[in-house]
């Protein structure tokens, strides 16, 4: 009898030990989960220089709250962003244009995350003496039919056209909506919006185009047919030179990447850097536009 009781007692101790072990295992799992949340997450976003200031401002705030994230934001143009994200070389491809608009990109592989809207405007050197032109005059300037500022009410000064490179989404948007698809005259090309702004500000007679996020008092933004390049005019499409700002991923993003994309749409960013840097929250738009240019 004593032997039976001793055996039962030992079994109870063993069972209690197993229960205690199970508790320790759960505790270890919780610690592991906590550790997982602190694992380093690396995101590389490449592409549109028009979108670059916004993504850069957002990532600075985001990594302060999420120090385990390392986010690199680079330019290179929308075409570069789209081709590299499709190839799996980067995490996010930033673009001013729909992937469907870009030749050589398989849009079916990419997932679009629209984060803002940006207007784009023609800019000139401040000494040209011109602040407003017609749309036809704008087209004639960029196609080489008008070559002197005096032809549009400005100084007797040669017009120097500065273009973005072919892969630029800013260029694609400007040509499509500002020039009605006309092919601009051959001229010097620049890879970044910042370089364009500096060049136009320093070159007599220069004209180019920039996203609103790059406009400042170093150059003169032109009105077109009396309509000023302002956010409220973009919102109702009375200023038609604008685009969505896209952050494309190759397929569905991982939860870690989605967390950053979700952050881009928070009130903190949409009411903060989006408006402060010259973009528009998508919620402000009174119209929608698809990749074929159809307005709803």
TORKOLRO-656647 format. One record per residue (C-alpha): residue number from 1; x, y, z. Coordinates in pm, whole numbers, padded with zeros to 5 digits, always signed. Layout:
<atom><n>NUM</n><u>X</u><v>Y</v><w>Z</w></atom>
...
This chain:
<atom><n>1</n><u>+00000</u><v>+00000</v><w>+00000</w></atom>
<atom><n>2</n><u>+00283</u><v>+00238</v><w>+00096</w></atom>
<atom><n>3</n><u>+00451</u><v>+00149</v><w>-00232</w></atom>
<atom><n>4</n><u>+00137</u><v>+00243</v><w>-00427</w></atom>
<atom><n>5</n><u>+00103</u><v>+00575</v><w>-00245</w></atom>
<atom><n>6</n><u>+00471</u><v>+00656</v><w>-00305</w></atom>
<atom><n>7</n><u>+00429</u><v>+00581</v><w>-00675</w></atom>
<atom><n>8</n><u>+00121</u><v>+00802</v><w>-00700</w></atom>
<atom><n>9</n><u>+00303</u><v>+01080</v><w>-00520</w></atom>
<atom><n>10</n><u>+00595</u><v>+01066</v><w>-00760</w></atom>
<atom><n>11</n><u>+00356</u><v>+01080</v><w>-01056</w></atom>
<atom><n>12</n><u>+00194</u><v>+01391</v><w>-00910</w></atom>
<atom><n>13</n><u>+00535</u><v>+01560</v><w>-00875</w></atom>
<atom><n>14</n><u>+00623</u><v>+01470</v><w>-01232</w></atom>
<atom><n>15</n><u>+00291</u><v>+01603</v><w>-01360</w></atom>
<atom><n>16</n><u>+00337</u><v>+01925</v><w>-01165</w></atom>
<atom><n>17</n><u>+00684</u><v>+01951</v><w>-01311</w></atom>
<atom><n>18</n><u>+00544</u><v>+01911</v><w>-01660</w></atom>
<atom><n>19</n><u>+00287</u><v>+02182</v><w>-01590</w></atom>
<atom><n>20</n><u>+00560</u><v>+02410</v><w>-01463</w></atom>
<atom><n>21</n><u>+00768</u><v>+02334</v><w>-01771</w></atom>
<atom><n>22</n><u>+00472</u><v>+02416</v><w>-01991</w></atom>
<atom><n>23</n><u>+00438</u><v>+02751</v><w>-01818</w></atom>
<atom><n>24</n><u>+00804</u><v>+02827</v><w>-01880</w></atom>
<atom><n>25</n><u>+00762</u><v>+02738</v><w>-02247</w></atom>
<atom><n>26</n><u>+00474</u><v>+02984</v><w>-02282</w></atom>
<atom><n>27</n><u>+00684</u><v>+03251</v><w>-02116</w></atom>
<atom><n>28</n><u>+00971</u><v>+03183</v><w>-02354</w></atom>
<atom><n>29</n><u>+00736</u><v>+03208</v><w>-02651</w></atom>
<atom><n>30</n><u>+00613</u><v>+03547</v><w>-02531</w></atom>
<atom><n>31</n><u>+00968</u><v>+03667</v><w>-02496</w></atom>
<atom><n>32</n><u>+01049</u><v>+03536</v><w>-02844</w></atom>
<atom><n>33</n><u>+00749</u><v>+03718</v><w>-02987</w></atom>
<atom><n>34</n><u>+00864</u><v>+04037</v><w>-02818</w></atom>
<atom><n>35</n><u>+01212</u><v>+03981</v><w>-02954</w></atom>
<atom><n>36</n><u>+01071</u><v>+03927</v><w>-03305</w></atom>
<atom><n>37</n><u>+00908</u><v>+04272</v><w>-03294</w></atom>
<atom><n>38</n><u>+01252</u><v>+04424</v><w>-03237</w></atom>
<atom><n>39</n><u>+01415</u><v>+04250</v><w>-03530</w></atom>
<atom><n>40</n><u>+01568</u><v>+04486</v><w>-03782</w></atom>
<atom><n>41</n><u>+01347</u><v>+04572</v><w>-04080</w></atom>
<atom><n>42</n><u>+01513</u><v>+04720</v><w>-04386</w></atom>
<atom><n>43</n><u>+01308</u><v>+04903</v><w>-04650</w></atom>
<atom><n>44</n><u>+01452</u><v>+05058</v><w>-04965</w></atom>
<atom><n>45</n><u>+01223</u><v>+05298</v><w>-05153</w></atom>
<atom><n>46</n><u>+01349</u><v>+05420</v><w>-05492</w></atom>
<atom><n>47</n><u>+01206</u><v>+05628</v><w>-05773</w></atom>
<atom><n>48</n><u>+01016</u><v>+05954</v><w>-05808</w></atom>
<atom><n>49</n><u>+01207</u><v>+06262</v><w>-05697</w></atom>
<atom><n>50</n><u>+00873</u><v>+06445</v><w>-05676</w></atom>
<atom><n>51</n><u>+00758</u><v>+06200</v><w>-05407</w></atom>
<atom><n>52</n><u>+01097</u><v>+06171</v><w>-05240</w></atom>
<atom><n>53</n><u>+01060</u><v>+06466</v><w>-04997</w></atom>
<atom><n>54</n><u>+00732</u><v>+06329</v><w>-04859</w></atom>
<atom><n>55</n><u>+00852</u><v>+05972</v><w>-04810</w></atom>
<atom><n>56</n><u>+01174</u><v>+06100</v><w>-04655</w></atom>
<atom><n>57</n><u>+00986</u><v>+06321</v><w>-04408</w></atom>
<atom><n>58</n><u>+00752</u><v>+06035</v><w>-04319</w></atom>
<atom><n>59</n><u>+01030</u><v>+05784</v><w>-04263</w></atom>
<atom><n>60</n><u>+01211</u><v>+06021</v><w>-04028</w></atom>
<atom><n>61</n><u>+00905</u><v>+06031</v><w>-03803</w></atom>
<atom><n>62</n><u>+00834</u><v>+05662</v><w>-03844</w></atom>
<atom><n>63</n><u>+01178</u><v>+05538</v><w>-03741</w></atom>
<atom><n>64</n><u>+01167</u><v>+05753</v><w>-03428</w></atom>
<atom><n>65</n><u>+00865</u><v>+05549</v><w>-03319</w></atom>
<atom><n>66</n><u>+01000</u><v>+05225</v><w>-03468</w></atom>
<atom><n>67</n><u>+01378</u><v>+05225</v><w>-03413</w></atom>
<atom><n>68</n><u>+01411</u><v>+04868</v><w>-03546</w></atom>
<atom><n>69</n><u>+01332</u><v>+05001</v><w>-03897</w></atom>
<atom><n>70</n><u>+01597</u><v>+05120</v><w>-04139</w></atom>
<atom><n>71</n><u>+01438</u><v>+05302</v><w>-04432</w></atom>
<atom><n>72</n><u>+01639</u><v>+05434</v><w>-04726</w></atom>
<atom><n>73</n><u>+01467</u><v>+05676</v><w>-04965</w></atom>
<atom><n>74</n><u>+01636</u><v>+05741</v><w>-05299</w></atom>
<atom><n>75</n><u>+01550</u><v>+05920</v><w>-05622</w></atom>
<atom><n>76</n><u>+01632</u><v>+05812</v><w>-05975</w></atom>
<atom><n>77</n><u>+01295</u><v>+05879</v><w>-06139</w></atom>
<atom><n>78</n><u>+00965</u><v>+05693</v><w>-06159</w></atom>
<atom><n>79</n><u>+01083</u><v>+05463</v><w>-06438</w></atom>
<atom><n>80</n><u>+01374</u><v>+05347</v><w>-06224</w></atom>
<atom><n>81</n><u>+01146</u><v>+05290</v><w>-05926</w></atom>
<atom><n>82</n><u>+00898</u><v>+05084</v><w>-06125</w></atom>
<atom><n>83</n><u>+01157</u><v>+04870</v><w>-06302</w></atom>
<atom><n>84</n><u>+01354</u><v>+04802</v><w>-05985</w></atom>
<atom><n>85</n><u>+01056</u><v>+04707</v><w>-05771</w></atom>
<atom><n>86</n><u>+00931</u><v>+04478</v><w>-06051</w></atom>
<atom><n>87</n><u>+01274</u><v>+04312</v><w>-06058</w></atom>
<atom><n>88</n><u>+01269</u><v>+04268</v><w>-05680</w></atom>
<atom><n>89</n><u>+01577</u><v>+04487</v><w>-05637</w></atom>
<atom><n>90</n><u>+01401</u><v>+04729</v><w>-05399</w></atom>
<atom><n>91</n><u>+01116</u><v>+04711</v><w>-05151</w></atom>
<atom><n>92</n><u>+00910</u><v>+05001</v><w>-05282</w></atom>
<atom><n>93</n><u>+00902</u><v>+05174</v><w>-05618</w></atom>
<atom><n>94</n><u>+00792</u><v>+05538</v><w>-05591</w></atom>
<atom><n>95</n><u>+00621</u><v>+05673</v><w>-05900</w></atom>
<atom><n>96</n><u>+00432</u><v>+05978</v><w>-06028</w></atom>
<atom><n>97</n><u>+00266</u><v>+05766</v><w>-06296</w></atom>
<atom><n>98</n><u>+00056</u><v>+05451</v><w>-06301</w></atom>
<atom><n>99</n><u>+00259</u><v>+05137</v><w>-06371</w></atom>
<atom><n>100</n><u>+00023</u><v>+05074</v><w>-06663</w></atom>
<atom><n>101</n><u>+00155</u><v>+05391</v><w>-06830</w></atom>
<atom><n>102</n><u>+00516</u><v>+05276</v><w>-06827</w></atom>
<atom><n>103</n><u>+00641</u><v>+05068</v><w>-07121</w></atom>
<atom><n>104</n><u>+00831</u><v>+04756</v><w>-07024</w></atom>
<atom><n>105</n><u>+00670</u><v>+04726</v><w>-06680</w></atom>
<atom><n>106</n><u>+00434</u><v>+04438</v><w>-06601</w></atom>
<atom><n>107</n><u>+00177</u><v>+04621</v><w>-06391</w></atom>
<atom><n>108</n><u>+00003</u><v>+04293</v><w>-06303</w></atom>
<atom><n>109</n><u>+00297</u><v>+04203</v><w>-06077</w></atom>
<atom><n>110</n><u>+00274</u><v>+04525</v><w>-05878</w></atom>
<atom><n>111</n><u>+00040</u><v>+04647</v><w>-05607</w></atom>
<atom><n>112</n><u>-00041</u><v>+05019</v><w>-05607</w></atom>
<atom><n>113</n><u>-00050</u><v>+05217</v><w>-05284</w></atom>
<atom><n>114</n><u>-00158</u><v>+05576</v><w>-05355</w></atom>
<atom><n>115</n><u>-00041</u><v>+05807</v><w>-05077</w></atom>
<atom><n>116</n><u>-00102</u><v>+06161</v><w>-05206</w></atom>
<atom><n>117</n><u>-00160</u><v>+06385</v><w>-05507</w></atom>
<atom><n>118</n><u>+00088</u><v>+06641</v><w>-05639</w></atom>
<atom><n>119</n><u>+00045</u><v>+06923</v><w>-05886</w></atom>
<atom><n>120</n><u>+00315</u><v>+07018</v><w>-06134</w></atom>
<atom><n>121</n><u>+00384</u><v>+07357</v><w>-06284</w></atom>
<atom><n>122</n><u>+00600</u><v>+07519</v><w>-06550</w></atom>
<atom><n>123</n><u>+00871</u><v>+07735</v><w>-06390</w></atom>
<atom><n>124</n><u>+01089</u><v>+08008</v><w>-06539</w></atom>
<atom><n>125</n><u>+01387</u><v>+08217</v><w>-06442</w></atom>
<atom><n>126</n><u>+01251</u><v>+08516</v><w>-06253</w></atom>
<atom><n>127</n><u>+01409</u><v>+08766</v><w>-06494</w></atom>
<atom><n>128</n><u>+01208</u><v>+08654</v><w>-06798</w></atom>
<atom><n>129</n><u>+00931</u><v>+08901</v><w>-06716</w></atom>
<atom><n>130</n><u>+00656</u><v>+08642</v><w>-06768</w></atom>
<atom><n>131</n><u>+00406</u><v>+08513</v><w>-06511</w></atom>
<atom><n>132</n><u>+00111</u><v>+08390</v><w>-06719</w></atom>
<atom><n>133</n><u>+00087</u><v>+08226</v><w>-07060</w></atom>
<atom><n>134</n><u>-00173</u><v>+08035</v><w>-07257</w></atom>
<atom><n>135</n><u>-00158</u><v>+07659</v><w>-07285</w></atom>
<atom><n>136</n><u>-00089</u><v>+07686</v><w>-07657</w></atom>
<atom><n>137</n><u>+00201</u><v>+07921</v><w>-07587</w></atom>
<atom><n>138</n><u>+00336</u><v>+07669</v><w>-07336</w></atom>
<atom><n>139</n><u>+00319</u><v>+07394</v><w>-07598</w></atom>
<atom><n>140</n><u>+00482</u><v>+07618</v><w>-07859</w></atom>
<atom><n>141</n><u>+00767</u><v>+07703</v><w>-07621</w></atom>
<atom><n>142</n><u>+00845</u><v>+07342</v><w>-07537</w></atom>
<atom><n>143</n><u>+00819</u><v>+07231</v><w>-07900</w></atom>
<atom><n>144</n><u>+01050</u><v>+07506</v><w>-08022</w></atom>
<atom><n>145</n><u>+00796</u><v>+07719</v><w>-08212</w></atom>
<atom><n>146</n><u>+00841</u><v>+08010</v><w>-07972</w></atom>
<atom><n>147</n><u>+01206</u><v>+08081</v><w>-07899</w></atom>
<atom><n>148</n><u>+01214</u><v>+08428</v><w>-07741</w></atom>
<atom><n>149</n><u>+01034</u><v>+08553</v><w>-07430</w></atom>
<atom><n>150</n><u>+00930</u><v>+08875</v><w>-07606</w></atom>
<atom><n>151</n><u>+00690</u><v>+08663</v><w>-07816</w></atom>
<atom><n>152</n><u>+00480</u><v>+08603</v><w>-07503</w></atom>
<atom><n>153</n><u>+00515</u><v>+08949</v><w>-07347</w></atom>
<atom><n>154</n><u>+00847</u><v>+08904</v><w>-07172</w></atom>
<atom><n>155</n><u>+01199</u><v>+09033</v><w>-07221</w></atom>
<atom><n>156</n><u>+01391</u><v>+09013</v><w>-07545</w></atom>
<atom><n>157</n><u>+01568</u><v>+08701</v><w>-07429</w></atom>
<atom><n>158</n><u>+01633</u><v>+08358</v><w>-07576</w></atom>
<atom><n>159</n><u>+01429</u><v>+08075</v><w>-07424</w></atom>
<atom><n>160</n><u>+01633</u><v>+07790</v><w>-07276</w></atom>
<atom><n>161</n><u>+01429</u><v>+07473</v><w>-07228</w></atom>
<atom><n>162</n><u>+01535</u><v>+07236</v><w>-06951</w></atom>
<atom><n>163</n><u>+01379</u><v>+06889</v><w>-06943</w></atom>
<atom><n>164</n><u>+01378</u><v>+06601</v><w>-06701</w></atom>
<atom><n>165</n><u>+01523</u><v>+06270</v><w>-06820</w></atom>
<atom><n>166</n><u>+01304</u><v>+06027</v><w>-07014</w></atom>
<atom><n>167</n><u>+01242</u><v>+05802</v><w>-06713</w></atom>
<atom><n>168</n><u>+01098</u><v>+06087</v><w>-06510</w></atom>
<atom><n>169</n><u>+00735</u><v>+06061</v><w>-06400</w></atom>
<atom><n>170</n><u>+00728</u><v>+06439</v><w>-06362</w></atom>
<atom><n>171</n><u>+00821</u><v>+06470</v><w>-06729</w></atom>
<atom><n>172</n><u>+00563</u><v>+06212</v><w>-06835</w></atom>
<atom><n>173</n><u>+00291</u><v>+06390</v><w>-06639</w></atom>
<atom><n>174</n><u>+00389</u><v>+06734</v><w>-06768</w></atom>
<atom><n>175</n><u>+00402</u><v>+06620</v><w>-07131</w></atom>
<atom><n>176</n><u>+00069</u><v>+06438</v><w>-07106</w></atom>
<atom><n>177</n><u>-00132</u><v>+06705</v><w>-06926</w></atom>
<atom><n>178</n><u>+00065</u><v>+07025</v><w>-06984</w></atom>
<atom><n>179</n><u>+00170</u><v>+06972</v><w>-07345</w></atom>
<atom><n>180</n><u>-00126</u><v>+06757</v><w>-07455</w></atom>
<atom><n>181</n><u>+00115</u><v>+06480</v><w>-07552</w></atom>
<atom><n>182</n><u>+00340</u><v>+06695</v><w>-07772</w></atom>
<atom><n>183</n><u>+00705</u><v>+06593</v><w>-07797</w></atom>
<atom><n>184</n><u>+00935</u><v>+06862</v><w>-07654</w></atom>
<atom><n>185</n><u>+01233</u><v>+07002</v><w>-07838</w></atom>
<atom><n>186</n><u>+01571</u><v>+06838</v><w>-07778</w></atom>
<atom><n>187</n><u>+01740</u><v>+07013</v><w>-07487</w></atom>
<atom><n>188</n><u>+01952</u><v>+06951</v><w>-07183</w></atom>
<atom><n>189</n><u>+01804</u><v>+06695</v><w>-06943</w></atom>
<atom><n>190</n><u>+01841</u><v>+06661</v><w>-06569</w></atom>
<atom><n>191</n><u>+01782</u><v>+06360</v><w>-06345</w></atom>
<atom><n>192</n><u>+01648</u><v>+06534</v><w>-06036</w></atom>
<atom><n>193</n><u>+01395</u><v>+06802</v><w>-05953</w></atom>
<atom><n>194</n><u>+01636</u><v>+06975</v><w>-05718</w></atom>
<atom><n>195</n><u>+01891</u><v>+07016</v><w>-05996</w></atom>
<atom><n>196</n><u>+01625</u><v>+07151</v><w>-06231</w></atom>
<atom><n>197</n><u>+01518</u><v>+07414</v><w>-05980</w></atom>
<atom><n>198</n><u>+01876</u><v>+07529</v><w>-05925</w></atom>
<atom><n>199</n><u>+01951</u><v>+07537</v><w>-06297</w></atom>
<atom><n>200</n><u>+01641</u><v>+07739</v><w>-06387</w></atom>
<atom><n>201</n><u>+01706</u><v>+07987</v><w>-06107</w></atom>
<atom><n>202</n><u>+02060</u><v>+08048</v><w>-06233</w></atom>
<atom><n>203</n><u>+02014</u><v>+08032</v><w>-06613</w></atom>
<atom><n>204</n><u>+01884</u><v>+08341</v><w>-06799</w></atom>
<atom><n>205</n><u>+01576</u><v>+08262</v><w>-07007</w></atom>
<atom><n>206</n><u>+01535</u><v>+07911</v><w>-06864</w></atom>
<atom><n>207</n><u>+01205</u><v>+07725</v><w>-06842</w></atom>
<atom><n>208</n><u>+01123</u><v>+07381</v><w>-06704</w></atom>
<atom><n>209</n><u>+00866</u><v>+07221</v><w>-06473</w></atom>
<atom><n>210</n><u>+00850</u><v>+07100</v><w>-06115</w></atom>
<atom><n>211</n><u>+00617</u><v>+06932</v><w>-05871</w></atom>
<atom><n>212</n><u>+00453</u><v>+07175</v><w>-05629</w></atom>
<atom><n>213</n><u>+00666</u><v>+07017</v><w>-05355</w></atom>
<atom><n>214</n><u>+00973</u><v>+07182</v><w>-05513</w></atom>
<atom><n>215</n><u>+00830</u><v>+07527</v><w>-05580</w></atom>
<atom><n>216</n><u>+00991</u><v>+07817</v><w>-05394</w></atom>
<atom><n>217</n><u>+01076</u><v>+08181</v><w>-05452</w></atom>
<atom><n>218</n><u>+01399</u><v>+08103</v><w>-05639</w></atom>
<atom><n>219</n><u>+01195</u><v>+08062</v><w>-05961</w></atom>
<atom><n>220</n><u>+00866</u><v>+08191</v><w>-06103</w></atom>
<atom><n>221</n><u>+00582</u><v>+07940</v><w>-06139</w></atom>
<atom><n>222</n><u>+00365</u><v>+08022</v><w>-06440</w></atom>
<atom><n>223</n><u>-00011</u><v>+08049</v><w>-06445</w></atom>
<atom><n>224</n><u>-00180</u><v>+07897</v><w>-06751</w></atom>
<atom><n>225</n><u>-00477</u><v>+08075</v><w>-06908</w></atom>
<atom><n>226</n><u>-00514</u><v>+08274</v><w>-06589</w></atom>
<atom><n>227</n><u>-00532</u><v>+07967</v><w>-06362</w></atom>
<atom><n>228</n><u>-00270</u><v>+07962</v><w>-06085</w></atom>
<atom><n>229</n><u>-00082</u><v>+07647</v><w>-05989</w></atom>
<atom><n>230</n><u>-00242</u><v>+07602</v><w>-05647</w></atom>
<atom><n>231</n><u>-00362</u><v>+07302</v><w>-05449</w></atom>
<atom><n>232</n><u>-00727</u><v>+07410</v><w>-05457</w></atom>
<atom><n>233</n><u>-00714</u><v>+07429</v><w>-05838</w></atom>
<atom><n>234</n><u>-00571</u><v>+07079</v><w>-05853</w></atom>
<atom><n>235</n><u>-00848</u><v>+06949</v><w>-05626</w></atom>
<atom><n>236</n><u>-01124</u><v>+07038</v><w>-05874</w></atom>
<atom><n>237</n><u>-00907</u><v>+06970</v><w>-06182</w></atom>
<atom><n>238</n><u>-00916</u><v>+07331</v><w>-06302</w></atom>
<atom><n>239</n><u>-00536</u><v>+07289</v><w>-06292</w></atom>
<atom><n>240</n><u>-00499</u><v>+06968</v><w>-06489</w></atom>
<atom><n>241</n><u>-00125</u><v>+06905</v><w>-06450</w></atom>
<atom><n>242</n><u>-00121</u><v>+06669</v><w>-06154</w></atom>
<atom><n>243</n><u>-00066</u><v>+06306</v><w>-06066</w></atom>
<atom><n>244</n><u>-00118</u><v>+06057</v><w>-05791</w></atom>
<atom><n>245</n><u>+00186</u><v>+05968</v><w>-05589</w></atom>
<atom><n>246</n><u>+00222</u><v>+05590</v><w>-05593</w></atom>
<atom><n>247</n><u>+00428</u><v>+05360</v><w>-05374</w></atom>
<atom><n>248</n><u>+00435</u><v>+05025</v><w>-05556</w></atom>
<atom><n>249</n><u>+00527</u><v>+04689</v><w>-05407</w></atom>
<atom><n>250</n><u>+00601</u><v>+04365</v><w>-05590</w></atom>
<atom><n>251</n><u>+00291</u><v>+04172</v><w>-05491</w></atom>
<atom><n>252</n><u>+00131</u><v>+04200</v><w>-05150</w></atom>
<atom><n>253</n><u>+00374</u><v>+04364</v><w>-04906</w></atom>
<atom><n>254</n><u>+00494</u><v>+04192</v><w>-04591</w></atom>
<atom><n>255</n><u>+00327</u><v>+04301</v><w>-04263</w></atom>
<atom><n>256</n><u>+00639</u><v>+04500</v><w>-04177</w></atom>
<atom><n>257</n><u>+00631</u><v>+04695</v><w>-04504</w></atom>
<atom><n>258</n><u>+00253</u><v>+04734</v><w>-04482</w></atom>
<atom><n>259</n><u>+00299</u><v>+04897</v><w>-04142</w></atom>
<atom><n>260</n><u>+00502</u><v>+05176</v><w>-04301</w></atom>
<atom><n>261</n><u>+00260</u><v>+05211</v><w>-04593</w></atom>
<atom><n>262</n><u>-00030</u><v>+05238</v><w>-04347</w></atom>
<atom><n>263</n><u>+00164</u><v>+05506</v><w>-04160</w></atom>
<atom><n>264</n><u>+00182</u><v>+05711</v><w>-04481</w></atom>
<atom><n>265</n><u>-00198</u><v>+05735</v><w>-04471</w></atom>
<atom><n>266</n><u>-00231</u><v>+05832</v><w>-04105</w></atom>
<atom><n>267</n><u>-00364</u><v>+06173</v><w>-04006</w></atom>
<atom><n>268</n><u>-00018</u><v>+06257</v><w>-03870</w></atom>
<atom><n>269</n><u>+00130</u><v>+06237</v><w>-04220</w></atom>
<atom><n>270</n><u>-00169</u><v>+06340</v><w>-04432</w></atom>
<atom><n>271</n><u>-00236</u><v>+06652</v><w>-04226</w></atom>
<atom><n>272</n><u>+00135</u><v>+06712</v><w>-04157</w></atom>
<atom><n>273</n><u>+00408</u><v>+06665</v><w>-04420</w></atom>
<atom><n>274</n><u>+00161</u><v>+06605</v><w>-04705</w></atom>
<atom><n>275</n><u>+00016</u><v>+06955</v><w>-04673</w></atom>
<atom><n>276</n><u>+00332</u><v>+07121</v><w>-04543</w></atom>
<atom><n>277</n><u>+00540</u><v>+07006</v><w>-04841</w></atom>
<atom><n>278</n><u>+00291</u><v>+07104</v><w>-05111</w></atom>
<atom><n>279</n><u>+00109</u><v>+06776</v><w>-05174</w></atom>
<atom><n>280</n><u>-00263</u><v>+06711</v><w>-05143</w></atom>
<atom><n>281</n><u>-00427</u><v>+06437</v><w>-04939</w></atom>
<atom><n>282</n><u>-00622</u><v>+06213</v><w>-05176</w></atom>
<atom><n>283</n><u>-00931</u><v>+06284</v><w>-04964</w></atom>
<atom><n>284</n><u>-00917</u><v>+06650</v><w>-05078</w></atom>
<atom><n>285</n><u>-00963</u><v>+06558</v><w>-05443</w></atom>
<atom><n>286</n><u>-01304</u><v>+06635</v><w>-05591</w></atom>
<atom><n>287</n><u>-01230</u><v>+06416</v><w>-05894</w></atom>
<atom><n>288</n><u>-01067</u><v>+06081</v><w>-05967</w></atom>
<atom><n>289</n><u>-00849</u><v>+05995</v><w>-06265</w></atom>
<atom><n>290</n><u>-00755</u><v>+05648</v><w>-06389</w></atom>
<atom><n>291</n><u>-00446</u><v>+05538</v><w>-06578</w></atom>
<atom><n>292</n><u>-00617</u><v>+05609</v><w>-06910</w></atom>
<atom><n>293</n><u>-00689</u><v>+05967</v><w>-06805</w></atom>
<atom><n>294</n><u>-01061</u><v>+05922</v><w>-06756</w></atom>
<atom><n>295</n><u>-01204</u><v>+06169</v><w>-06504</w></atom>
<atom><n>296</n><u>-01480</u><v>+06062</v><w>-06266</w></atom>
